[in-house]
Amino acid sequence: MGGKIKTWKKRWFVFDRNRRTLAYYADKHETKMKGVIYFQAIEEVYYDHLKNAHKSPNPSLTFSVKTHDRVYYMVAPSPEAMRIWMDVIVTGAEGCTHFLV
């Protein structure tokens, strides 16, 4: 869901463990970033059980990434994808870089 205008848009997310960022683009072919979430800014990642995300296209697959500045509401394409993304974002935010090989 957009930050200023609260409408739902598809975004392509790229998790970068080395840069410690979660960057997002309009689509997977786009080279210009729409925005970035820095791992150190992430306070919490949680399932949207309170249904705070306004008019989510799929409330059961909606989760939130809370940073110092805002709450990002995201909808995963499947329950498995939601679990994986939430786990990966939490792991990155916790600074678990010792998994790097």
C-alpha positions, -999 to 999 in steps of 0.1 A, spaced: 0 0 0 13 34 -9 28 57 17 11 90 8 -18 78 -13 -33 48 4 -39 27 -27 -26 -8 -35 0 -12 -62 22 -41 -73 59 -37 -64 90 -58 -71 110 -62 -39 147 -70 -38 163 -83 -5 200 -73 -4 218 -89 25 251 -71 16 236 -36 15 212 -45 43 183 -31 24 149 -41 10 145 -21 -22 114 -19 -42 106 -11 -78 75 -6 -100 82 -40 -116 110 -65 -121 123 -48 -153 126 -13 -137 160 0 -128 150 31 -109 141 23 -72 107 35 -60 120 33 -24 141 14 1 137 0 36 169 -2 56 173 -32 79 184 -10 108 151 10 105 129 -21 109 113 -24 143 88 -52 137 74 -75 111 40 -90 118 9 -105 103 -19 -79 100 -43 -98 123 -60 -65 133 -68 -58 96 -53 -23 98 -44 -24 61 -71 -4 44 -91 -24 19 -64 -50 14 -69 -71 -17 -63 -102 4 -65 -96 41 -54 -132 50 -21 -127 31 -14 -91 44 16 -84 66 33 -53 79 69 -41 81 71 -14 108 100 11 106 109 42 125 91 63 99 61 43 87 43 10 85 46 -8 51 16 -30 44 23 -58 20 3 -86 4 20 -119 -5 8 -140 -34 5 -171 -12 7 -182 24 41 -198 18 54 -166 2 41 -145 31 59 -168 56 91 -168 36 92 -130 32 84 -124 68 111 -148 79 137 -133 55 129 -97 65 130 -105 103 163 -124 98 178 -94 79 165 -69 104 181 -89 133 214 -86 116 220 -123 111 249 -118 87 268 -148 102 249 -169 77 269 -155 48 293 -180 33 
